Amino acid sequence: MDQYMQPLLALPIFIIFLVISVALGRKLLLLLRIKSSSTVESIVFSLALGFGCFSYLVLAIGLLKVLYPAVILTAIGIIGVIVIPEIRNLYSEIVSIKKSSKNPCRSPGDFLLGFSMVCIGGMALVCALAPPTGMDWDGLAYHLAVPKLYLMHHSIYYVPFTSHSNFPFLTEMLYTIGLATHSAGVAKLFHFALYLGSAAGIYSMGSRYSGSLAGKIAALIFMTVPVVFYEAGLAYADITMGFYILLAVYSMLNWQASGMRRWLVICALMCGFALGTKVLAVVPIFAICALIVVWRARECQTADGVRLALLVGIGGAIVGSVWYVKSFVYTGNPVYPFLYNIFGGKNWSVEAAKVYQAEQSSFGMGKGFSELLFLPWNLLTEGTKFTNKQNANVFAVIGPAFLGLIPVYVLRARFNKGVLQTGIVAGVFVLSWFVLMQHSRYLIAAVPLLCVIAGAGAELGISGGKLGKWCVTGFVACVTICSIYSGAMLAALNYEPVFGMQTQPGFLSRMLDVYEAEKFINENTPQTARIVLFDEVRGFYLDRDYMWGNPNHHELIPWKSFKSGKEMVQWFRANGFTYVLWNRSFGTEQDYIRGTLFPDAEKSGLMREVYETRGRAVYELGE
C-alpha cells in the first residue's frame, strides 16, 4: 500500500497522459476530416477519442496477458512520440488564441464566472488527488480494486467473486493506466478530467446552440451540482457516461447544423464509448437514433434517416460490444448479472438476482404518477432517499439549479431545435431512470444535457429585462456560493495528505476503518496468503489475493452445505484461503454463518483471531 507516490506528484504525470490523449484524438479528427467550430470543441472531442482509444489499448494488452506497467507505459510513450506534431500544433493554436484575446474576461460577470469555476474545480482537484477513503466505496470495492488485481496477475481475467467485474469497464481501463504508475491519484484524475471535460463540452455546446452566456452558465451549473462535484473526486464511472452521452448528442447536432455526415461517425464512436461505460447508455442512444430518423423525415428523407440511424446505432453497438462479448465469454450472460431470468449466468443464482434487484429498487420514493410529477422537487428536498445510507448527505442531491432555471426556458417558450432535442434525450433517460433504478448518481448521465437546457433558460431570463436579470443572476450566485461552501468542507477533509501535512498511512488510518486491518495483513502474512473478506468488500488496499465471502455476491462458497465451522474452514483451506477479514460492525450474529459457523470454528481453534481494530478482525485459518 505504501508504494503509492506523494499525491501532488500525480498531477504532472497525469498531465502527460492528458496531452498525449488530446493529441491522439486530434489526429483521429484530422484523419476523419472533422472541422470543429472552435478550439474548445476540438479539444473536447479529441479528449473523448483519446481516452476511448487508450481504454481499448489497455484492454488489448490485458487480454494478451502482458498487463505489466512497463508494457502499458511503453505503448503510451510510443503513441506520444507519434503524435508530437499534433502536440506542437495544439500548443501553437492555444498560444495564438491567447495572444489574440488580450482581455478574455470582458466583464465583471465573466471574471466571477471564471473565478467560481476555478475555485470549485480546485476543490474537486484536491479531493481527486487525495488517497481513496471510505467515501470512495465502489472505487475501493471494484472500480480501482479490480484493475489492481488485473495488474497483480498481469492480465485481464475472470474475477468470479464480484459480478461488477463483468460490467463494461472503459473507465476502469483508464484507472489501470493510473495504477500502473503506482498512483491512485493518477487513476482518480482520469475521472476528474472527464468532470472538467464535461464542463468544457457543455460550454461549447451551449455556446454554439444557445449563446455564449448560456454556455458559460451551463458549465458553471454542472460544476456546482453536488452529486457531480462529489464524484469528481472519486474513482467512479458515472461522469464518464454523462460525458460521452453529451458528446453523442453534440455531434448529432453538429451533423444537423453542418450537413457533414462524418459527424455521425463521431456520434457512433461516442455512443460506443458510452456503452463501454454502462449498459444504461442504450436508452439515450435509442433516443438519439430516433431523433436522426425524425430529422430526416421532416425533409421527406425517412429511408435515409433510417440508414443513418442504423449507422449510428450499429456502429455504436460494434464499438461497445467488446465489453459485452467479454462478459458473455466469462459468464454466459452479456449483461451479467442483469436479466438473469433470460440469460442466466455463471456463479449467480435466482436468489442473488432477487437480492440485487431489491437493492436497486430500494432507492427513491416510489414509481407512481404523483412521484413522477414531484420528482424534481423530491430530488432537491429528499435527495438522501435516492442514495445509499453511507452516502446520505448533501452531496447525494442533484441541486436546485434545474428546478429554478429549466422552467424559465420552458415558460419563455423560445425553443430552438438544438435545445429541444437535448431535452428529449435527457427526458427519455430520466424516465427510464425513474422506472428502473432511482439512484441519484445514476442520473449523472443526464445532468450535462440538463445543464445545457438550464443555461439556455438562464440566458433567456437575463435577457428578459432588469427583473429577470437580477433574479437569475442572484439565483445562480446563491447556487454557486452554496457549492463553494460545501465543496470547501469536502476539500477540508482531504487536503492534508495532498499537501504533505500528513502521511498517507496516517490519513488512511484516520479516514478508512478497514485500512489498519488490511495493512496488518500486508505486513504480517506471506505473499502467497489468500484472504476471505466477510461483511467487507473494500479490498483495494490489500496486496494479497482475496475473495468476497458473503452469500449473494456469488455462488463460489457452498455455505448451505457446511454443517460445522470445521467443514467451513476445511473448504477454505482446500481452496487456498488462509485468512479471514471479518467486518464485525456489519450484519447480525443471529444468522447461521455469523452466529454458528464462525463461533464454532473459533472454539475449535481453526479460526484464530490475530488482529482486531475498529470492529475489523483478522483470523488465521488452521489446518
Protein Blocks (a to p, Z undefined) as FASTA:
>chain_A
ZZpccfklmmmmmmmmmmmmmmmmmmmmmmnopacfbfklmmmmmmmmmmmmmmmmmmmm
mmnopacfklmmmmmmmmmmmmmmmmmmmmmmmmmmmmmmmblblbfklmmmmmmmmmmm
mmmmmmmmpccdfklmmlmmmmmmmmmmmmmnopacddfkbmklmgccklmmmmmmmmmn
opaklmmmmmmmmmmmmmmmmmmmmmmmnojklmmmmmmmmmmmmklmmmmmpccfklmm
mmmmmmmmmmmmmmmmnopaklmmmmmmmmmmmmmmomklmmmmmmmmmmmmmmmmmnop
mkmmmmmmmmmmmmmmmmmmmmmmmmmmmnopakbcghklmngpghiafklmmmmmmmmm
mgcjbjbfklmmmmmmmmmmmmmmmccfklgcfklpgbjklmmmmmmmmmnopacfklmm
mmmmmmmmmmmmmmmoccfklmmmmmmmmmmmmmmmmmmmmmnojklmmmmmmmmmmmmm
mmmmmmmmmmmmmmmmmnopacfklmmmmmmmklmmmmmmmmmccfkbccddehiablml
pcbdcddfbghkbckbcfklpmbfklmmmmmmmnopabdcddfkgcjfkbmklmmmmmmm
mmnopaccfbdeehiacddddZZ
